[in-house]
Amino acid sequence: MNNKILILTIGLLLAACGGGSSGGSGSGGNPDPDPGGSDDRAALSVLSNRPDMVSAGDVLVEVLVEDAEAAEELVLLRNNNDVSDVLTVDPQNPLRFVGRVDGLALGENTLSTNIGNSLTVVNHPSGGPVFTGPHLQPWKCQDSALDEDCNQPVEYRWLYKSSGFGQSGLQPYDPENPADDVAMTTTDGGETVPFIVRQEIGYQARDQYTIFTLHKPGEDWTPVQPQSQWNRRLLVTHGGNCRGDRDTSSPRTDDYAGTIPGNPLIEQSYITALGLGWSVLSTAQLNLGHNCNLSYQAESLMMAKERFIEQYGELRYTVGTGCSGGAITQNMIANAYPGLYQGLLTTCTYPDVMSTATQFADYHMLLRYFGLNVENLQDPSNLPELIVARDGTIYTLLEQNAIYGHLAGVVNASVADTALFAEAVDPASSCGGVSEEERFDQDTNPSGVRCDVLTFMQNMIGPREQFPAEDPRDRWSQIEKDLGYAFSGFPLGNEGVQYGLTALQQGLISPAKFLALNTNIGGLDPSLNVTAERLKPDYPALPNAYRTGILNTIVNMDTVPIINMTGPDPGLAHDAVHGYWVRWRLEREFGHRDNFVHWGGITPLVGDLSYMNQSLLAMASWLDAIEQDTSDTPLAQKIVINKPDSVQDQCALVEGVAVPGTMCPETLMTVFGTPRTVAGADKHGDQVQCQLRPFNRNDDYGLGNLLWQEADWQALEQTFATGVCDWSKRPLEWQPTIPWLTYQDDKGDVITGGEQMTPAAFPAGWASPAFSDTWTPGWQQP
């Protein structure tokens, strides 16, 4: 018996007696000839990711053997080299071995055992890409990077929670000179330990990630034998806004990511989670204000989870948490890459990037039609009672708000435009990693780097090069014609939108003002300049918006529990209605929203300041119950069947005091509309571009049916020559989001709009067996 087999056998015997062991040193070279011949007495599998999507040169594997004799004979091979020394006996199962295999070559590798199956493992660079397609350029790495993929050695830091009065957050900790005010914490497993945290900081996917673990300094932690205080739960934090930076950054861990001030009297939920025994993970690319690209976000999360499992151990489940852009990221990933999260905690909620962009694009066009100086509108005292629009028509403040569909529509539109839309969609806006001299300017540098998020997402949506029944160049702007290439497509349009229609029908604006607004609002070009013509969506960008999930169709989100927290609409571009869009789309697609729990309250945006921590505990109880259901029941049904009675809708009419079993009235939550709902759209918020029907003078135009003259009717007929919106139909080119798209072929070339990966089972290390499923669409159109 060689040394490797002896060590494994001793480990097997110790484990059977309640002891444990780590693997010994193997020969490291080619194994001895297989004494028993290949058979099926060992089952080899990958735990940390799909075998075809591993990265960074290592992978966590599992080998299950038939009996003690098989364990004694077991040899693990990497590309025909013996790596059996990485295997450790599972202390809970003497017939199970786990080990992290490193030294994988880029591309295909063969992992095998001498008495069982073999696997092909495809290893990708630590910097990616895995499925996002060719890297976006230019990209600026941190100064300490060792290569163009921003790699550098992993760094570890120590932190602690102080027991001192008024001390919040985590403080630096020196294990060699321990602080004397370390707080104690009791985990949800009942273990009381010092509140000391180890932080891992590294780089993957050309950006930074961080991992926090409640840690006992000086004690080993391996993926087979983690430290006892860890409960195998993982919390993932996110960041707000929507930008397309082209450099490295730091992850966000705070609850609200700068959207609203924190309350020093309420512990951040990630610190609460650490104290209970959770681990916490975040990546810079999960900060939407740094990276507004769904595929990059999903790949970054997948790679970071793989890294976590390989270093710390298998997970029971993963929960996301975040406000604003943090909610967008969770909702989009859960729909487009289901399985990365097992639960969502969303606050200040939007469902996605593109339906929000559609609302804000309408704001952008309306503000410019009204001719307002948007930079001076964020102070309500500066709002003029009367404004003269671009065409000379005079509108009151109330009339403008009626067209916007919001009680504070002008202010809401102004904040959305200056703080969100223009910064995200204007190609001349600034972005990290790109100097002012390098940046696009339509007059002085038209070939410069475009910092808009549509360019940032070009692998997903594609360039402006395909249009039904048109020569693509007929739609190009003059800049594109001069440059000889198309910019990224614009997935949205306002063709057929009758702005202010409901306000006209209700007598809130006059027929003359409705006529003037709709005949003069126009559209936008790729550089956000106002055009006389209405905006038509680009192809293939429009269908790709739905297909890829940047417009969240919700169709894959019945397999994830959601607790959504909502407060009254503050009129600052965080409309309360955005959270209801998620709920309403679930009800439309599945006939119910039983996996979606709605917590409301009187605190703007968030409902109640205690909700972040309370929802963490509630989600854990929900997922714990699902985890116990190991039946063959589909996951979507398990989520509903196993929802605890204590996890239900609730409304906090007093801060800190919630009434369970009831939803706050929409009037209390100040759920307003949008310019498109005022134009007659349904409530779901996903009409990026409506389908059209012929203009009809017999439609309901309020007093317009009586007052308009022939010239007025002809002006409207010319404006809507291609038709008006038929809101009774699905949006134009609507299609269900296809989960798990890859944007690169076998040669690494881009697949615009993506192609679904081969369906496969979830990696066993990602979650407990009760959450297992395959990466396939589960949606059927009613």
C-alpha positions in Angstrom: 0.0 0.0 0.0 1.6 3.3 -1.0 1.6 6.4 1.3 -1.3 8.0 -0.3 -3.6 5.0 0.1 -2.4 4.5 3.6 -3.3 8.1 4.6 -6.8 7.8 3.0 -7.4 4.5 4.8 -6.4 6.0 8.1 -8.7 8.9 7.4 -11.5 6.6 6.6 -11.1 4.6 9.8 -10.8 7.8 11.9 -13.9 9.3 10.3 -15.9 6.1 11.0 -14.9 6.5 14.7 -15.9 10.2 14.7 -12.4 11.6 14.0 -11.2 13.4 10.9 -8.1 13.7 8.7 -6.7 15.8 5.9 -5.1 14.4 2.8 -1.5 13.4 2.7 1.2 14.0 0.0 0.9 11.9 -3.1 3.6 11.2 -5.7 2.4 14.2 -7.9 3.4 12.2 -11.0 1.8 9.5 -13.1 0.0 6.9 -11.0 0.9 3.2 -10.8 -1.1 1.0 -13.2 -4.6 0.5 -12.0 -4.5 -2.8 -10.0 -8.2 -3.5 -10.4 -9.1 -2.1 -13.8 -11.5 0.7 -14.4 -15.0 0.1 -13.0 -17.9 2.1 -11.4 -17.0 1.9 -7.7 -16.4 5.6 -7.5 -18.5 8.6 -8.7 -16.5 11.8 -9.4 -18.3 15.1 -9.7 -17.6 18.9 -9.5 -19.0 20.8 -6.6 -18.0 24.4 -7.1 -19.3 25.1 -10.6 -20.4 23.5 -13.8 -17.5 21.5 -15.2 -17.5 23.6 -18.4 -17.4 27.0 -16.7 -14.7 26.7 -14.0 -12.1 29.5 -13.7 -8.8 30.5 -12.1 -7.1 27.1 -12.5 -8.8 25.2 -9.6 -12.0 23.4 -8.8 -13.6 21.6 -5.8 -14.5 18.0 -6.5 -16.2 15.2 -4.7 -15.6 11.4 -5.0 -18.2 9.0 -3.6 -16.9 5.4 -3.2 -18.8 2.2 -2.9 -17.1 0.7 0.1 -13.9 0.7 2.2 -12.1 -1.4 -0.3 -12.8 1.1 -3.0 -11.6 3.9 -0.8 -8.3 2.1 -0.3 -7.8 1.7 -4.0 -8.9 5.2 -5.0 -6.6 7.3 -7.2 -7.6 10.8 -8.4 -6.1 12.0 -11.7 -5.7 15.4 -13.3 -4.7 15.0 -16.9 -3.3 11.6 -16.0 -1.3 13.0 -13.1 -1.9 11.7 -9.6 -3.4 14.4 -7.4 -5.0 12.1 -4.8 -3.2 14.0 -2.0 -5.8 16.8 -2.3 -8.6 14.5 -1.2 -9.8 14.6 2.4 -12.4 12.3 4.0 -15.6 13.9 4.9 -15.9 13.7 8.7 -19.6 13.0 8.3 -19.3 10.3 5.6 -16.4 8.0 5.5 -17.2 7.0 1.9 -17.0 10.6 0.6 -13.9 12.4 -0.4 -13.6 16.1 -1.2 -10.6 18.0 -2.5 -9.6 21.2 -4.4 -7.7 20.3 -7.6 -5.5 23.1 -8.8 -3.0 23.4 -11.7 -5.7 23.2 -14.3 -4.5 24.2 -17.8 -6.6 26.8 -19.7 -9.2 25.0 -21.8 -10.1 21.3 -21.5 -8.8 19.2 -18.6 -9.6 15.6 -17.7 -10.3 14.6 -14.2 -10.7 10.9 -13.5 -10.4 8.1 -11.0 -8.9 4.7 -11.5 -12.2 3.0 -10.3 -14.9 5.2 -11.8 -15.9 7.9 -14.2 -13.9 10.7 -15.8 -15.0 14.4 -16.4 -13.9 17.0 -18.8 -13.4 20.3 -17.0 -13.0 23.5 -19.0 -10.9 26.1 -17.2 -11.2 29.8 -18.0 -8.8 32.6 -17.1 -9.3 34.3 -13.7 -10.0 37.5 -15.6 -12.7 35.9 -17.7 -14.6 35.8 -19.9 -16.5 32.6 -19.2 -19.7 33.4 -21.0 -19.9 37.2 -21.4 -18.1 37.3 -24.8 -15.0 39.3 -25.8 -13.8 41.8 -23.2 -14.9 45.3 -23.4 -12.1 47.7 -24.2 -10.6 50.0 -23.1 -10.3 48.8 -19.5 -8.0 50.3 -16.8 -6.7 47.9 -14.0 -5.7 49.0 -10.5 -2.1 50.3 -10.2 -1.0 47.1 -8.4 -2.3 44.7 -11.1 0.2 42.1 -12.3 -1.4 41.7 -15.8 -3.9 43.1 -18.2 -6.7 41.0 -16.5 -6.1 43.0 -13.3 -5.0 39.9 -11.3 -2.9 40.3 -8.1 -2.3 38.1 -5.0 -5.2 37.7 -2.6 -5.1 39.9 0.5 -6.5 39.2 3.9 -7.5 41.7 6.6 -8.9 41.3 10.1 -11.8 43.2 11.5 -13.9 43.2 14.7 -17.0 44.5 16.2 -16.5 46.7 19.2 -18.4 46.3 22.4 -18.0 50.0 23.1 -21.0 52.2 23.3 -21.8 54.1 20.1 -19.3 52.0 18.0 -20.9 50.9 14.8 -19.6 48.9 11.9 -16.4 46.9 11.9 -13.0 48.1 13.1 -9.5 47.0 12.1 -8.2 44.1 14.2 -4.6 42.9 14.8 -4.4 39.2 15.8 -0.9 39.9 17.1 -2.1 42.7 19.3 -5.7 41.8 20.0 -8.2 44.6 21.0 -9.6 44.5 24.4 -13.2 45.6 23.4 -14.1 42.8 21.1 -17.9 42.1 21.2 -19.2 38.6 21.6 -21.8 37.1 19.3 -24.0 34.1 19.4 -24.6 32.4 16.0 -28.0 31.0 14.9 -26.4 27.6 15.7 -26.0 28.6 19.3 -22.2 29.0 19.4 -20.9 32.1 21.2 -17.6 33.4 19.8 -15.7 36.7 19.6 -17.0 39.0 16.8 -13.8 38.8 14.8 -14.1 38.8 11.0 -11.6 37.9 8.3 -11.9 39.8 5.0 -10.6 38.3 1.8 -9.9 40.7 -1.1 -9.0 39.5 -4.5 -9.6 40.1 -8.2 -11.6 38.1 -10.7 -13.3 39.0 -14.0 -11.0 42.1 -14.2 -12.5 43.5 -11.0 -12.4 43.2 -7.2 -14.3 40.9 -5.0 -14.5 40.6 -1.2 -15.5 37.9 1.2 -16.2 38.3 5.0 -16.3 35.4 7.4 -16.8 35.3 11.1 -13.5 33.7 12.0 -11.4 32.2 14.8 -7.8 33.4 14.3 -5.3 30.6 14.4 -7.8 27.8 13.6 -7.8 26.0 10.3 -10.7 26.4 7.9 -10.9 24.0 4.9 -13.7 23.4 2.4 -14.2 19.9 4.0 -14.0 21.1 7.6 -15.1 24.7 7.9 -14.9 26.4 11.3 -17.9 25.5 13.4 -19.4 28.9 13.7 -20.2 29.1 9.9 -23.8 28.1 9.1 -23.1 27.6 5.4 -25.3 30.5 4.4 -24.1 33.2 2.1 -25.3 36.8 1.9 -24.5 38.8 -1.3 -24.6 42.6 -1.2 -25.0 45.1 -4.1 -24.8 48.7 -5.1 -27.1 51.3 -6.6 -27.4 53.6 -9.6 -26.5 52.4 -13.2 -23.2 53.2 -14.9 -20.7 51.6 -17.2 -17.2 52.2 -15.7 -14.2 50.8 -17.5 -11.9 50.3 -14.6 -11.6 48.3 -11.3 -13.5 49.4 -8.2 -14.4 48.2 -4.7 -17.6 46.2 -3.8 -20.4 47.8 -1.8 -21.6 46.2 1.4 -23.9 48.9 3.0 -27.6 48.2 3.0 -28.7 51.1 0.8 -25.5 51.8 -1.2 -25.7 55.5 -0.7 -29.3 55.8 -1.9 -30.5 56.9 1.6 -28.6 57.7 4.8 -27.9 54.8 7.1 -29.3 54.9 10.6 -26.5 54.6 13.2 -28.9 53.0 15.7 -29.7 50.1 13.4 -27.0 47.6 12.5 -26.2 47.0 8.8 -27.7 43.8 7.7 -24.4 42.3 6.5 -23.0 42.8 10.0 -26.1 41.2 11.5 -25.6 38.3 9.1 -22.0 37.9 10.1 -22.9 37.8 13.8 -25.4 35.0 13.1 -22.7 32.9 11.3 -23.4 33.8 7.7 -20.6 34.6 5.3 -20.9 37.8 3.1 -19.7 38.2 -0.4 -19.7 41.1 -2.9 -18.0 42.0 -6.1 -17.4 45.4 -7.6 -19.4 44.3 -10.7 -22.5 43.7 -8.5 -22.5 47.4 -7.9 -24.9 48.6 -10.7 -23.5 52.1 -10.3 -20.2 50.8 -11.5 -21.3 48.0 -13.8 -24.7 48.1 -15.5 -24.2 45.0 -17.6 -26.4 42.0 -16.6 -24.1 39.3 -18.1 -21.0 40.8 -16.4 -22.8 40.8 -13.1 -23.9 37.2 -13.4 -20.5 36.0 -14.5 -18.8 38.0 -11.6 -21.2 36.4 -9.1 -20.7 32.9 -10.5 -16.9 33.2 -10.4 -17.0 34.6 -6.9 -19.3 31.8 -5.7 -16.9 29.3 -7.2 -14.0 30.9 -5.4 -15.9 30.9 -2.2 -16.9 27.2 -2.3 -13.4 26.2 -3.3 -11.9 28.0 -0.3 -14.6 27.8 2.4 -17.0 24.9 1.5 -20.3 24.0 0.1 -23.3 26.3 0.6 -26.8 25.6 1.9 -28.1 28.7 0.0 -27.3 32.2 -1.2 -29.4 35.3 -0.5 -29.1 38.6 -2.2 -29.9 42.0 -0.6 -29.9 45.5 -1.9 -31.7 48.8 -2.6 -32.3 50.6 -5.9 -29.6 49.2 -8.3 -29.1 46.4 -5.8 -32.7 45.4 -6.4 -32.3 45.7 -10.2 -29.3 43.4 -10.1 -31.0 40.7 -8.0 -34.2 40.8 -10.1 -32.4 40.6 -13.4 -29.9 37.9 -12.4 -32.7 35.8 -10.8 -34.6 35.9 -14.1 -31.7 35.5 -16.6 -29.4 33.3 -14.5 -31.6 31.4 -12.1 -29.9 29.4 -9.5 -27.2 31.9 -8.5 -29.5 33.1 -5.7 -31.9 31.1 -3.6 -33.6 34.1 -2.1 -34.0 37.9 -2.8 -34.3 40.8 -0.4 -35.2 43.8 -2.5 -35.7 47.4 -1.4 -36.2 50.7 -3.3 -37.1 48.3 -6.0 -36.9 48.4 -9.8 -37.3 45.2 -11.8 -34.6 45.9 -14.4 -32.6 48.5 -16.4 -34.6 48.8 -19.5 -38.2 49.4 -18.3 -36.9 52.0 -16.0 -34.9 53.5 -18.9 -38.1 53.7 -21.0 -39.8 55.8 -18.3 -36.8 58.0 -17.9 -36.4 58.4 -21.7 -40.0 59.7 -21.7 -39.0 62.1 -18.9 -35.9 63.2 -20.9 -38.0 64.0 -24.0 -40.8 65.7 -22.1 -38.4 67.9 -20.1 -36.8 69.1 -23.4 -40.2 69.6 -25.0 -41.2 71.8 -22.0 -37.9 73.6 -22.3 -37.1 73.5 -18.6 -33.7 74.2 -17.1 -33.5 70.8 -15.5 -30.4 71.6 -13.4 -32.4 74.1 -11.4 -35.5 72.0 -10.8 -34.5 69.8 -7.9 -35.5 72.5 -5.4 -39.3 72.7 -5.6 -39.2 76.4 -4.7 -37.6 77.0 -8.1 -40.5 75.5 -10.1 -42.3 78.1 -12.3 -46.1 77.9 -12.2 -46.2 78.5 -16.0 -43.7 77.4 -18.6 -43.5 78.1 -22.3 -42.8 74.9 -24.2 -40.5 74.5 -27.2 -43.4 75.2 -29.6 -44.7 78.2 -27.7 -47.5 76.4 -25.9 -48.0 77.4 -22.2 -48.4 74.7 -19.6 -49.1 74.9 -15.9 -47.2 72.9 -13.3 -50.3 70.8 -12.6 -50.7 70.1 -16.4 -47.1 68.9 -16.6 -47.5 66.7 -13.6 -50.7 65.2 -15.1 -48.7 64.3 -18.2 -45.9 62.8 -16.2 -48.5 60.7 -14.2 -46.9 61.8 -10.9 -48.0 64.2 -8.2 -44.5 65.7 -8.2 -43.8 64.8 -11.8 -41.6 67.7 -12.8 -39.2 67.2 -9.8 -39.3 63.4 -10.3 -38.5 63.7 -13.9 -35.7 66.2 -13.3 -34.0 64.0 -10.7 -34.3 60.9 -12.9 -32.9 62.8 -15.9 -30.0 64.5 -14.3 -29.0 61.9 -11.7 -29.8 58.6 -13.6 -30.8 58.7 -17.2 -28.4 61.2 -18.7 -25.5 59.8 -16.8 -26.3 56.2 -17.8 -27.4 56.7 -21.4 -25.6 59.8 -22.6 -22.5 58.6 -24.5 -20.7 61.9 -23.6 -21.1 61.3 -19.8 -18.1 60.4 -17.8 -17.1 56.8 -16.8 -14.3 55.4 -14.7 -11.1 54.5 -16.6 -11.7 56.9 -19.4 -10.2 60.4 -19.4 -12.0 63.5 -20.6 -9.7 63.6 -23.6 -10.6 60.0 -24.6 -14.3 60.3 -24.1 -16.8 60.8 -26.9 -17.9 64.3 -27.9 -20.1 64.6 -30.9 -18.3 67.8 -32.0 -14.7 67.4 -31.0 -14.2 63.7 -30.6 -16.9 61.7 -32.4 -14.7 58.5 -32.5 -14.0 58.6 -28.8 -15.0 56.1 -26.1 -18.8 56.2 -25.6 -19.6 55.9 -21.9 -23.3 55.0 -22.1 -24.5 51.7 -20.8 -25.9 50.6 -24.1 -22.3 50.6 -25.5 -21.3 48.8 -22.3 -23.9 46.1 -23.1 -23.2 45.8 -26.8 -22.6 42.0 -26.7 -26.1 41.6 -25.3 -28.0 44.0 -27.6 -25.9 44.5 -30.7 -25.2 47.5 -32.9 -27.8 49.5 -34.9 -27.4 47.4 -38.0 -30.7 45.5 -38.7 -34.0 47.1 -39.3 -37.1 45.5 -40.9 -37.6 46.5 -44.5 -35.0 49.2 -44.3 -31.4 49.8 -45.3 -29.6 50.0 -41.9 -27.7 53.1 -43.0 -31.0 54.9 -43.6 -31.3 55.0 -39.8 -27.8 56.0 -39.0 -27.0 59.4 -37.6 -24.7 61.7 -39.5 -21.9 60.8 -37.0 -22.3 57.1 -37.7 -22.2 57.8 -41.5 -19.1 59.8 -41.1 -17.4 57.2 -39.0 -18.6 54.3 -41.2 -19.9 52.1 -38.4 -23.0 51.8 -36.2 -23.3 52.6 -32.5 -25.0 50.2 -30.0 -28.7 49.8 -30.6 -31.3 51.7 -28.7 -33.9 49.1 -27.6 -36.8 51.5 -26.9 -39.1 53.7 -28.9 -42.0 56.2 -28.5 -43.7 55.5 -31.8 -47.5 55.6 -31.4 -47.4 56.9 -27.8 -50.2 59.4 -27.2 -48.7 61.4 -24.4 -51.2 62.8 -22.0 -54.1 60.8 -23.4 -55.7 60.0 -20.0 -55.1 63.6 -18.8 -57.0 64.8 -21.9 -59.9 62.4 -21.3 -60.1 63.5 -17.7 -60.1 67.2 -18.6 -56.7 67.9 -17.0 -55.1 69.2 -20.2 -56.9 70.8 -23.1 -57.2 69.3 -26.6 -55.0 72.0 -28.0 -52.2 71.2 -25.6 -52.6 67.4 -26.2 -52.3 68.2 -30.0 -49.3 70.4 -29.5 -47.5 68.0 -27.2 -47.9 65.0 -29.5 -47.1 66.7 -32.8 -43.9 68.3 -31.4 -42.4 66.0 -28.8 -40.3 64.1 -31.4 -37.7 61.6 -30.4 -34.0 61.1 -29.7 -30.9 60.2 -31.7 -28.1 57.9 -30.4 -26.4 60.9 -28.7 -29.6 61.9 -27.0 -30.2 64.9 -29.2 -33.9 65.7 -29.8 -35.2 64.9 -33.2 -38.4 65.9 -35.0 -39.2 62.3 -35.7 -40.5 59.9 -33.1 -38.0 57.4 -31.7 -38.1 54.0 -33.4 -36.4 51.1 -31.5 -33.4 49.6 -33.1 -33.0 45.9 -34.2 -31.8 43.5 -32.9 -31.7 45.6 -29.7 -35.4 45.6 -29.1 -36.0 41.8 -29.2 -32.7 41.2 -27.4 -33.8 43.4 -24.5 -36.5 40.9 -23.7 -34.5 37.8 -24.7 -31.4 38.7 -22.6 -33.3 39.9 -19.6 -32.3 43.6 -19.4 -36.0 44.0 -19.7 -37.2 41.6 -17.0 -40.0 39.4 -18.3 -40.1 37.7 -14.8 -40.8 34.3 -16.6 -38.0 32.5 -14.7 -38.6 34.1 -11.3 -41.1 31.7 -9.8 -38.2 29.5 -8.5 -36.9 32.1 -6.1 -38.5 33.5 -2.9 -38.7 37.3 -2.8 -39.3 39.7 0.1 -39.8 43.1 -1.3 -39.8 46.2 1.0 -41.6 49.4 -0.1 -42.3 52.8 1.4 -44.2 55.8 0.1 -43.0 57.4 -3.1 -40.4 60.1 -2.3 -40.7 61.7 -5.7 -36.9 61.3 -6.3 -36.9 58.9 -9.3 -37.5 55.9 -6.9 -41.2 55.5 -7.7 -43.0 53.1 -5.4 -44.7 51.6 -8.5 -41.4 50.0 -9.6 -41.7 47.4 -6.8 -45.2 46.7 -7.8 -44.1 46.1 -11.4 -42.3 42.9 -10.2 -45.4 41.7 -8.3 -47.8 42.5 -11.2 -45.6 40.8 -13.8 -45.5 37.7 -11.6 -49.2 37.7 -11.4 -49.5 38.1 -15.2 -47.1 35.3 -16.1 -48.0 32.7 -13.4 -51.5 33.7 -12.2 -50.2 34.4 -8.7 -47.3 35.9 -6.8 -47.1 33.3 -4.0 -43.3 33.4 -4.0 -43.4 37.2 -3.5 -44.0 38.8 -0.1 -44.7 42.5 0.1 -43.6 44.5 3.2 -44.8 48.1 3.2 -44.5 50.9 5.7 -44.5 54.7 6.2 -40.7 55.2 5.8 -40.1 56.5 2.2 -38.4 54.0 -0.1 -37.8 51.2 2.4 -41.0 50.9 4.4 -39.3 50.5 7.8 -35.7 50.9 8.8 -35.8 47.6 10.6 -36.9 45.6 7.6 -33.5 44.8 6.2 -32.5 42.9 9.3 -36.0 41.4 9.8 -36.2 40.2 6.2 -32.9 38.4 6.6 -34.3 36.4 9.4 -37.6 35.8 7.6 -35.9 34.7 4.4 -33.7 32.3 6.4 -36.8 30.7 8.0 -38.4 30.3 4.5 -35.3 28.8 2.9 -34.7 26.5 5.9 -38.2 25.1 5.4 -37.7 24.6 1.7 -34.3 22.9 2.4 -36.1 20.2 4.4 -38.3 19.3 1.5 -36.3 16.7 -0.4 -39.2 15.4 -2.4 -39.4 15.5 -6.2 -41.9 18.4 -6.1 -40.8 21.2 -8.5 -38.9 24.0 -6.8 -41.5 26.6 -7.7 -44.1 24.6 -5.8 -41.8 23.9 -2.9 -41.4 27.6 -2.4 -45.1 28.1 -2.0 -45.8 24.9 0.0 -43.1 25.5 2.5 -43.5 29.3 3.1 -43.8 29.7 6.9 -47.0 31.2 8.3 -44.8 33.9 9.8 -43.6 35.1 6.4 -46.4 37.1 4.8 -47.4 40.5 3.6 -47.2 43.2 6.3 -47.7 46.9 6.7 -45.9 49.1 9.3 -48.2 52.1 9.9 -45.9 53.1 12.8 -42.1 52.8 12.5 -41.0 49.5 13.9 -44.5 48.1 14.4 -45.8 46.0 11.5 -49.2 44.5 11.1 -48.9 41.0 9.5 -51.2 39.6 6.9 -52.1 42.9 5.3 -50.6 45.1 2.5 -50.4 48.8 2.9 -52.9 50.5 0.6 -51.5 51.7 -2.7 -52.8 55.2 -1.8 -50.7 55.2 1.4 -47.7 54.0 -0.7 -48.4 56.8 -3.2 -48.2 54.5 -6.1 -48.2 56.8 -9.1 -48.1 56.2 -12.9 -45.7 57.1 -15.6 -46.0 59.0 -18.9 -46.9 55.7 -20.6 -49.7 54.8 -18.2 -51.1 58.3 -18.8 -50.8 57.5 -22.5 -53.0 54.4 -21.8 -50.4 51.6 -21.2 -51.2 48.8 -18.8 -49.7 48.8 -15.3 -46.8 46.3 -15.9 -44.3 48.9 -17.0 -42.6 46.7 -19.8 -43.9 48.5 -22.9 -40.5 49.4 -24.3 -42.2 49.9 -27.6 -45.9 49.1 -28.1 -47.5 47.3 -31.0 -49.5 49.7 -33.3 -53.0 49.9 -34.6 -54.4 52.5 -37.0 -55.2 56.0 -35.7 -59.0 56.3 -35.3 -60.9 59.6 -35.0 -63.6 57.7 -33.2 -61.4 56.9 -30.2 -62.0 58.7 -26.9 -60.2 62.1 -27.1 -62.4 63.9 -24.6 -63.3 67.4 -25.7 -61.0 66.9 -28.7 -63.7 64.9 -30.4 -65.8 68.1 -30.3 -63.3 70.9 -30.7 -60.7 69.7 -33.2 -61.0 71.0 -36.7 -60.0 69.1 -39.8 -56.5 70.6 -39.8 -56.1 69.3 -36.2 -57.2 65.8 -37.1 -54.9 65.8 -40.1 -51.9 66.9 -37.9 -52.6 64.0 -35.6 -53.0 61.5 -38.5 -49.7 62.7 -39.9 -48.0 62.4 -36.4 -49.4 58.9 -36.0 -49.2 57.8 -39.7 -47.8 54.4 -38.7 -50.5 54.0 -35.9 -51.1 54.5 -32.2 -50.3 52.2 -29.4 -52.4 49.1 -29.0 -52.0 48.6 -25.3 -54.2 45.5 -25.3 -51.3 43.5 -26.8 -48.0 42.4 -25.5 -45.1 44.9 -26.3 -43.6 44.8 -29.7 -41.2 41.9 -30.0 -41.9 40.7 -26.5 -40.5 37.2 -25.8 -39.6 35.3 -22.7 -36.1 35.8 -21.3 -33.9 32.8 -22.1 -31.9 31.7 -19.1 -28.2 31.1 -19.0 -27.2 32.7 -22.3 -23.6 32.8 -23.4 -22.3 35.6 -25.6 -19.3 33.8 -27.1 -18.8 30.8 -29.4 -16.2 28.1 -29.1 -13.6 30.4 -30.7 -14.3 33.2 -28.3 -16.1 35.3 -30.9 -19.2 37.3 -29.9 -22.7 35.8 -30.2 -24.8 39.0 -30.3 -28.0 38.5 -28.3 -26.6 35.3 -26.8 -27.2 31.6 -27.2 -28.5 29.3 -24.5 -25.9 27.0 -22.9 -26.5 23.3 -22.8 -28.9 22.6 -19.9 -27.2 21.0 -16.9 -27.9 20.4 -13.2 -26.9 23.1 -10.7 -23.5 22.5 -9.1 -24.0 20.5 -6.0 -22.0 23.0 -3.9 -24.2 25.9 -4.7 -27.1 24.9 -2.5 -28.7 22.1 -0.6 -30.3 19.3 -2.8 -33.8 20.7 -2.2 -33.0 23.7 -4.4 -31.5 21.7 -7.2 -32.9 22.2 -10.7 -31.6 22.4 -14.2 -30.7 25.5 -16.2 -33.7 25.3 -18.5 -36.7 27.6 -19.1 -39.6 26.7 -16.9 -42.1 29.2 -18.3 -45.1 28.4 -20.5 -47.2 31.2 -22.0 -50.8 30.9 -20.6 
